[in-house]
Amino acid sequence: MIRARHGADFLVISWKFNANFSHYRILFRDSKSSNASDEAGPMPCVLSQNSICSFCISNINRGVSCSTLDRRYSQSIGSEMDFEKTVSVKVESCADIFPKDCVAYSGWMDYTIPPGAPSPVLNVHARPLSSKRVEITWSLPDQTRGTIVLYTVFYRAQKMFVAQRKWIEFVVNAYGSSEDELYIEQAHFDHVTKADADECVSSPCKYNGRCQVDGSTFVCECIGDWDGHICSGM
């Protein structure tokens, strides 16, 4: 029986060492395929504790993840394994270094590659809607590495040192945009984006008064006989 240890973009398979065989061959394929798309060996067993052989199969990063593990996992098959997809692995025992001397050690075993961490989001932009509302837009990462189901959003005032946190579910087309953009109404700080609040966005001046931003507030230039802070008095 072979066992598997999952990682974000690697799969470590292990099996019990058999002294009757000096080499092993590992076959890898998509679970929906009838043919092995990749293989390694025949090669000597890489022993770990308790006489267990181990081998690391990495995906797109080709050995980068495997090399961060213990040295006994340093051998790897670089394969284009898709995230959240089921792959099949089979181990063959061999009397020599030639594939013709290999016999089945196990049947095909299916394993699912778990999702990995996505790359950073792209094209982060901010647009003030009022003194209390800011619209933030961003595009999906180049590499999602699986299904994105949640975004963590940090936001804070310019002079604050502690950011607030908000979890955003994966909602598309909140404002009728293209499918690869997401919209929320709080700031997103994976990429820091500064957006000064525009007090005039909400048109606070009444009766066609002209609004002008003055520092952190606004000033209304009233028309005709109207006066007051928002041109609502006579």
N, C-alpha and C positions, 0 to 999 in steps of 0.2 A: 504494500500500500504506500502510495506517495502522499505527502502532505504539502500544504502550501502556506506561505506567509505572504500576506498582501502588503503592498505599499502604494503610494500615490501613482507611481509609474513603473513599478517593477513587481515581479512575482518570484519568490524564492521557493523552489521545490526541494523536498528532502525525502530520502528513502533509506531504508536499513541496508547497511553494507553486507555484501555476500562474498565471503572469501573465495568462492569458486570462480568468481569472475573478476578480471583485472581492470576492465574498462566498461564504460557505459555510454550510451547514446541517448540524447534527449530530443524528442520530436515535438514540434509545436505547430498548431494549425488553428484557424478559425473554427469555432464549434459547428458552424454550418457547412464546412467544407469536408470533403472526403479524402483530400490529399494534404500531406504535411507541407506547409509553406516554408518552414525553416527547421533547421536541426543543428545540433552541436555534437561533436565527437565522431567516432568513439574516442574516449579520453579516460584517464585515470580518475578514480573517485576522489573528490575533495572532501576529506573527512572532517567532521566536527566532533563534538562530544558524543559519547555513547555509541560510537561507530555508526554515525548517521552521515550519509552523503548529502551534500547540498549543492545547489546550483541556482544562479540568479538569471532570470530573463528580464531584461529591461525593455522599455518601449522607446519612444521617440528620442529620448536623450542618450540612447546607446551607451549604457554602462555608467553614466554619470551617477545615477542613483545607486546602482550596484556597488560602485567604488566607495560610496560613503558607508557601506556596511562593513562587517568584519571581513578580514582578508580571505576567509574560506569561501566567501561569496563572490570573489573577484572575477571569476569566469562568467561570461554572460552571452546571451544571444540578443543581438540588436534587432528588434522586430517592430513593425508599425502596429502595435497592439492598440486598439481603440479603447478609450475610457468607457466604462460602464457596459462593455461588451463581454460576452462569454468566450473564453478561449479553451482549447483542449490541449493537454500535455500528456505525453506517454514516454516512459523510460524503457530502454532496452539494455539488457546485459550482454556484454561482449567478451569473448575469449581472447581477442586480439584487437589491433587497431583498425582492422578492416571491417566495413559494415556488413559484409557477407557472413561474418562470424558472430553476428548479434542475433539474439532471440528476445522475444517479448518478455519483459520483466513485469509489466503492468498493462492494464487496458487503458484506453483513453479516459482521462479524468478532466472534468469541466470545472473551470474557475472563472469568476467574474472580476475583471480589473476595476477597482474602485475609482471614483472620480478624483482628479488632482486639483491643486490650487490654480485658479484661473490667473491669467496675466492681468496687469492693471487695465482699468477702463480707459477709454479714449475720448478725446474731444470734449473735455469738461468745460461748460460755459455757464455763466450766471446772468440772470436778467431780473432786476428788481420789479416787483409788481405793486408794492406799497411799502409803507414804513415797517410792516410786520411780515411781509411775504416776499420770498425770493424764489424764482423759478430756476432750477438747475437742470441742465440737460447733459447727457453723456451717451457715448456709443458703447456697444458691447466690446469686450476684450477681443484681441486677435485670436487668442487661444482660450476657449472656455474650459477645455479639459473635463468635459462632462456637462451635466445640466446645472445651470445656475438657478438656484431656488430662492436665494436671499441676498440682499445687499445690506451692509452695515454702514450707516450714514452718521458722520460726526459733523456737528455744527456749533458755532460759537460766535459771540460778538467780537469785534475787532480787538477790544481791550481785555477780553477774557483769556485766562490761561488754561482753564479747564473746559474741554470740549464736551458738549452733550452728545448723546448717542441715540440713534433711531434705526430700527430694523425695517427695511423696506422689502416687501415681497416683490417677486418678479412680475411686474405689471407692464404690459406693452400698450402703446398707443393711447396713453391717458389724454393726450391732446391731439389725437388724430395724426400723428407723425408716422414716418416710415417705421417698419418693423424692427429695425436695428437700433432704435433710439428709445430711451426711457426718460420719463419726466416725473419729477417730484417737486415738492415745494419746500424743501429744506436744503441747506448746503451740503455738498459731498466733499469730504476732505481726504480721500485717498490721494487725489491731486488737489492741493490747496487752491481754492478759487476765492478771490476777494470780490465782493459785490456790495458797493455802497448803496444804502437805501435811498431811493428817490421819492421824497415826500409828495412830489407833484404828480406822480403816476396815477393816483386815485382821483385827480381833478378836484381838490378840496375847495377851490374858489368858486363861489356862487355867481350866478348872473353874468357869465362870460368874463369874470375877473381873470387876470393873467397871473399865473403862478410862477414863482421863481424860488429855487432852492437857495437857502441862506444858511450855510453850515449844516447843522444837524436838524434844521427845521425848514419852514417855507414862509414866504411873504406873498400876500396877494395884492396886486395892483387893481383896484376897483375901477369900474367904468360907470360914468354918469353920477347919480346921486347915491349910489350904494357905497357903504363903507363898513368898517369893522374888520376883524381878523380874517374872516372868510367872505367879506363883502355881502353879508346878509342883513346889515342894518341900514337904516335911512337917516 
